[in-house]
Amino acid sequence: MKKNLILAVLLPVIGVSVMMYIEAVIKPVYLYKSLLKIFVFSSVAVIYSLVTKEKIIDLIRIRKRLPSRKLILAMIFVYLFILCVYFLLHDRIDLSNIRNSLLAKEGLTRDNFIFIFSYIIVINSFLEEALFRGFLYTVFADRNHPVSGAVFSSLLFAVYHLGIVFTWFDPLILILCITGLAGTGLFLQYICIREDNLFACWFVHACANLAINTIGAFMILQ
């Protein structure tokens, strides 16, 4: 059991580190980076499943259930909240830097932004929820460490996104952003636990990405 828990910690850390290296050093075009992320993040649960003989569908907490009314309200709230925060803080954000990052680093253009944004909203959000809120938390919770699992997965979630937003904000906003990401991870974990379904936190995460991409679309189309 202890060895399995150590493996459950090491695999996501390695996976996140590999993706951070790929994004910061190798810097492949977005299509290749997306395919690599699918492979790397999926490999974490697959390798653990092969070693422990546990079913992947159980590890990532997939349940066939329709979203509740509270979940639908949470999805709408998250979308509107992010838009409101943006409009309140946009004077403190280096919009030109973000726009240049989207255009240069991510290879975003008017021709491909719909494909990239669709991937981010649907597939990217699922990969992250399956790894952080599904696999990582479940392994801890099944071994009677649910609080440690929620905290660790949320911190790793925040660290992973550090490289993405590092150049976008001044230091104070950056600290608030990372703190907010960790808090977001805990919020998404709460939703996953409450609904007992990975799809619940995936839907909310997708709405958050939809809001962020709505803002990004404004920048790209300017």
ROGU-303548 format. One record per residue: residue in one letter; x, y, z of N, C-alpha, C in turn. Coordinates in steps of 0.02 Angstrom, whole numbers, plus 32768, in hexadecimal, padded with zeros to 4 digits. Each point is the difference from the previous one (the first is absolute). Layout:
// ROGU-303548
aXYZXYZXYZ ...
// end
This chain:
// ROGU-303548
m80297FC480007FD7803C8000802B803F8000 k80338000802C802C803B80058026800A7FBF k80177FC97FE2802480057FC07FD2801B7FCA n7FC17FEB80007FD180187FCF7FF3804B8007 l7FFE8017803F7FF58048800C803C80287FE8 i803C7FE7800C803C80217FE8800080047FB4 l7FEC7FC97FE07FFC7FFE7FB77FCC80327FE8 a7FC8800680247FCA802E7FEE801680498005 v8030800E802B801C804480068034800C7FCA l802C7FD07FF6803780097FD17FE880077FB8 l7FD17FD67FEC7FEA80017FBA7FE380447FEB p7FD1801E80267FE780437FED803680368001 v802D7FFC8032803680328004802C7FFB7FC3 i80117FC37FED80297FF67FC47FDA80187FC2 g7FC07FEE7FFB7FD880157FC77FFC804B7FF9 v7FF3802280387FFB804980008044801F7FEE s80367FE5801C804380197FF380127FF97FB6 v7FEE7FC67FE3800E7FF47FB97FDB80347FD5 m7FC1800C80107FD980307FD8801980478009 m80158012803C801C8043800B804080097FD9 y80297FCB7FFD803E80027FD97FF080077FB6 i7FD07FD97FE87FED80027FBA7FE980477FED e7FD6801D802B7FE480427FF1803480378005 a802F7FFA803180308036800C803F7FFA7FD5 v80157FC37FF180407FF67FDE7FF87FEA7FB7 i7FDB7FCA7FF67FF87FE57FBC7FD3802D7FD6 k7FCA8017801D7FD1802F7FE07FE77FE77FBC p7FE17FC67FFE7FE77FE87FC07FC280277FEB v7FEC7FF97FC27FC280217FE97FC67FE38028 y7FC9802580017FC97FEF802E7FE57FB97FF3 l7FFA7FEB7FC27FE57FBE7FF2802B7FCA801F y804180047FF7802D7FCD801C80018004804D k7FFE803C801B7FFE800880487FC17FE0801D s7FC880097FDD7FC17FE4801780037FB47FFF l801B7FE47FCB80067FB77FFB802F7FE48036 l80358025800E802F7FEB80347FDE80028044 k7FD78033800C7FDE800680407FCE7FC78009 i7FDC7FF07FCB7FD27FC7800480257FC08012 f80397FF67FE080287FC3800D801C80008046 v801F803880158021800380427FCE7FFA8039 f7FCB80287FFE7FCF7FFE80367FDB7FBD8003 s7FF07FE47FC57FDE7FC07FFF802D7FC8801A s804180067FF3802F7FCC801480037FF8804C v7FF38037802480037FFD80497FCF7FCC801B a7FC180067FEC7FCD7FD18018800A7FBA7FE2 v80157FFD7FC1800A7FC07FDF80387FD88022 i80388020800D80387FDE80207FED7FE98046 y7FDE802C80267FEB7FEE80437FCF7FC57FFF s7FD280027FCF7FD07FCA7FFA80217FBD7FEF l803180027FD580247FC37FEE80267FE3803B v801C802C802980277FE9803A7FD37FE58037 t7FC98024800E7FD57FEF80397FC47FD47FED k7FF27FF97FBF7FC77FDA7FE77FBD80218011 e8001804180117FC28024800D7FE4801B7FBE k7FBE80027FFB7FE080177FC28006804C7FF9 i801180177FC4800980477FF47FC08026800C i7FC77FE47FEC7FC0802380087FF1800C804A d80187FD4802C7FF78009804880328032801B l803C7FFE7FE58035802E80177FEF80497FF3 i7FDE800D7FC87FF280467FF07FB78013800F r7FDB7FD580227FBE800F801C7FCC80137FCB i7FFD7FDA7FCB7FCD800D7FCD7FBF7FDC8013 r7FC9802780027FBE7FE5800E7FD080187FCA k7FD27FD57FEC7FCE80127FCE7FC480228021 r8006804280087FCA8026801F7FF780427FDD l7FC280187FFF7FF280427FE4801180358033 p8015803C7FEA80118035802F7FC380178028 s800A800F80407FCA8019802A7FF4804A7FF2 r7FC8801A801B7FF180477FF68035802C8020 k80187FEC803A803480268022804080037FD6 l800F7FC97FDF803C7FFE7FD67FF8802F7FC5 i7FC680007FE17FF4802D7FC7800680498016 l7FE78011803B80068044801B80498011800D a80267FCF80198048800A800D8025800E7FBF m7FEE7FDD7FCB8020800A7FBF7FF380477FE6 i7FC3801780067FEE80447FEA80248034802A f80017FF480428021802E802E804A80077FF0 v80227FC87FF5804880017FF2800F80287FC1 y7FD77FF57FCC800B80247FC17FF9804B800A l7FCB801580217FF38048800A8032801E8031 f80147FDA8032803080198032804380117FDF i80197FD47FD68040800C7FDF7FFD803D7FD3 l7FCA80087FDC7FF8803B7FD67FFF803F802A c7FDE7FFE80397FFC803B802C80458012801C v80267FCC80158043800C801B802C80207FCA y7FFA7FE77FC48028801C7FC97FF1804A7FF6 f7FC180127FFE7FEE80467FF48013802D803B l80047FE3803C80148027803A804C800A8003 l80267FCE7FE98049800180078025800C7FBF h7FDC800A7FC9802480037FBF803280397FFC d7FF88035802880318036800080437FEB801E r7FFF7FCB802A803E7FE8801F80207FC87FD8 i7FE17FEC7FCA80197FC87FD88020801B7FC0 d803B7FE57FF0802380137FC37FDE7FDC7FC5 l7FCC80207FE57FD97FE07FCB802A7FF47FC1 s802C802E7FF080297FF77FC4802F7FC48008 n80197FF5803D802C7FC7800D7FDA7FBE7FF9 i7FC27FFF801A7FD87FC47FFA7FF07FF27FB7 r7FEE80357FDC7FEF7FF87FB9803C7FE67FD9 n803C801C800E803C7FEA7FDE80107FB78011 s7FF47FED8040800C7FBB80157FD27FD07FDB l7FC180137FFB7FCF7FD67FDD80137FF87FB6 l801680377FE280107FFF7FB980417FDC7FF2 a8033800D802A80437FE37FF380097FBC8021 k7FF87FFC8042800E7FC280257FCF7FC97FEB e7FC0800F7FFC7FCF7FCD7FF17FF17FFA7FB5 g801F802D7FD87FF57FFD7FB87FB8800E7FED l7FDF802A80287FB9800E7FF57FF780317FC7 t7FD27FF27FD47FEF802C7FC97FB480047FF9 r7FE9802E7FD77FB880057FF47FE57FC17FDF d802B7FDB7FDD7FEA7FC47FDD7FFA7FC3802D n802C7FFC803380007FC380297FE680098047 f7FEE803E80137FEF800B80467FC17FDA8015 i7FD17FF37FD27FC47FDA801180137FB88012 f802D7FE27FD980167FBC800F80257FFE8043 i802E802F800B80288000803D7FD3800D803D f7FD480307FFB7FD3800F80387FD27FC6800E s7FE97FDD7FCD7FD47FC5800A80267FC98024 y803F7FF67FED80297FCE8022800980128049 i800F8040800E800B801680457FC17FF6802A i7FC780117FE47FC17FFC80257FEC7FB8800E v80077FD47FCF7FE67FBC800680357FCE8017 i80357FF87FD880307FCB800D803280138037 n801C803C7FFC8032801480317FE380008046 s7FC3801A80077FE0800280437FF57FB9801A f7FED7FD27FD47FF47FBB801680427FDF8016 l8035800A7FDB80417FE38012801580178046 e7FFA8041800C8015801B80407FD47FE88039 e7FBF7FFD7FF57FD37FE88035800B7FB6800D a800B7FD97FCC800C7FB88009803F7FF48028 l803380297FF5803F7FF780247FFC801A8047 f7FED804080088003802080417FC57FEF802E r7FC3800B7FE97FC57FF4802A7FEB7FB67FFF g800F7FDD7FCA7FEE7FBA7FFC80357FD3801D f80337FF27FDA80337FD08014802480118041 l801D803C8003802B801080397FD980028042 y7FC680207FFF7FD88002803E7FE77FBA8013 t7FE77FDB7FCF7FE27FBE800F80317FD18021 v803E80007FE780327FD3801D800D80118049 f80048041800F8009801680467FC37FEE802A a7FC480107FE57FC27FF580267FF57FB6800F d80117FD57FD07FF77FB9800A802F7FE48036 r80338028801180307FEB80337FF9802B803F n7FC4801C80087FED8026803B802880418009 h8013801F7FC88022804280037FDD80317FD1 p7FBE800A80087FDC802C7FD1801680498002 v800D801A803C8014804680068044800B7FE0 s802F7FD3800E804380057FE27FFB7FFB7FB4 g7FD47FD57FE87FF77FF87FB87FE5803F7FE0 a7FCF801F80207FE2803D7FE4803280397FFF v80268008803680328036800480387FF57FCE f801B7FC47FFF80387FF17FD37FEC80097FB7 s7FC67FE57FED7FEB80057FBA7FF480497FED s7FE68028802E7FF280477FF1804180277FF9 l80317FF2802A804180227FFB80247FED7FC0 l7FFD7FC07FEE80207FEA7FC27FDD801F7FC4 f7FBF800580047FD980217FCB801680497FF8 a800B80238037801680467FFE804680067FE4 v802D7FD58017804580017FE880047FF47FB5 y7FD77FD17FE980017FF07FB87FEE803D7FD6 h7FD1802880187FEA803B7FDA802D803D800A l80307FFB802E802D8038800D802680157FC2 g80197FCF7FDA802680107FC47FD780227FCA i7FBE7FF580017FD5801C7FCD7FF3804A800C v7FF5801280407FEC8045800F8039802B801B f803C7FE48004803880238022800E80457FE4 t7FFC80087FBF801280407FE17FC4802E7FF4 w7FC67FEC80167FC480257FF07FF080388031 f80167FF9803F7FEA802F8033803C801C8027 d7FF38037802480338019802E80027FD1803C p80368003802A80097FCF80357FC47FF8802F l7FE1803780157FC87FFB802E7FC67FD97FE1 i7FEE80117FC27FCA7FDD7FDF80137FB87FF3 l80407FF37FF380177FBB7FF57FF57FD6803E i8012801C803A7FF77FDC80407FB67FF1800B l7FD780327FF37FB87FF780077FE67FCB7FCF c801E80007FC57FEB7FD17FCC80107FB88015 i803D7FF4801980147FBD80157FD77FEA803C t7FF5802F802F7FD67FEF803A7FBA7FEF7FE8 g7FE880277FD07FBE7FF37FE47FFC7FBD7FDD l80367FEC7FDE80017FBF7FDE7FFC7FC78032 a8026800680377FFD7FCD80347FBA7FFD801F g7FE3803B800C7FBC8003801A7FCE7FE37FCF t800C800D7FC07FD57FE47FCC80047FB48000 g803D7FE6800A80087FB880047FD87FE28039 l80018021803A7FD97FE880397FB580047FF3 f7FEC80367FDF7FB980097FEF7FE97FC97FD0 l80287FF27FCE7FEF7FCB7FD07FFF7FBB8022 q802F7FF8803080027FC080247FC17FF8802A y7FE98036801F7FC37FFE80287FC47FEC7FD4 i7FFD801C7FC47FC97FEF7FD280047FB77FED c803C7FE87FF280097FB97FED7FEA7FD28039 i80128012803D7FED7FD7803A7FB58003800C r7FE4803D7FFD7FB98009800D7FD57FDA7FCE e801380047FC17FDA7FDE7FCB80167FB87FF7 d80397FEE801E801E7FBE7FF880057FED7FB6 n801B80307FD980027FF67FB88034802F7FE1 l802F7FE47FDB803280297FDF7FE080307FCE f7FCA7FEB7FE17FDF802B7FCE7FEA8043801E a7FEF800080417FE9803E8020803680358000 c803C7FF08019803580328001801A800D7FB9 w7FFB7FCF7FD48014800C7FBA7FD380357FE0 f7FBF7FFB800B7FD180317FE3800F80468019 v800E80078041800E8041801E8043801B7FE4 h80327FD57FFD804180137FE47FF880177FB7 a7FD77FDB7FDB7FF480137FBA7FE180457FFB c7FD28010802D7FE180438000803380368011 a802E7FF0802E803580308011802C800D7FC3 n80127FCA7FDD802980087FC47FDA80257FC9 l7FBE7FF57FFD7FD780237FD08002804B800D a7FFD8013803F8003804780128044801E7FEE i80357FDB8011804480177FF0800980077FB4 n7FE67FD07FDB800780027FB87FD480357FE1 t7FC9801180207FD780387FEA802880408002 i802480098037802C803A800880387FFE7FCC g801D7FC37FF780357FF97FCE7FE880107FBA a7FC37FED7FF17FE4800E7FBD7FFB804B7FF4 f7FEC802580347FFD80487FFA8044801D7FEC m80357FE58020804480197FF280167FEE7FB9 i7FF47FC27FEC80177FE97FBF7FDC80247FC8 l7FC1800D80087FD7801E7FCB8005804C7FFE q8025801E802F800780497FFF802980177FC4 
// end
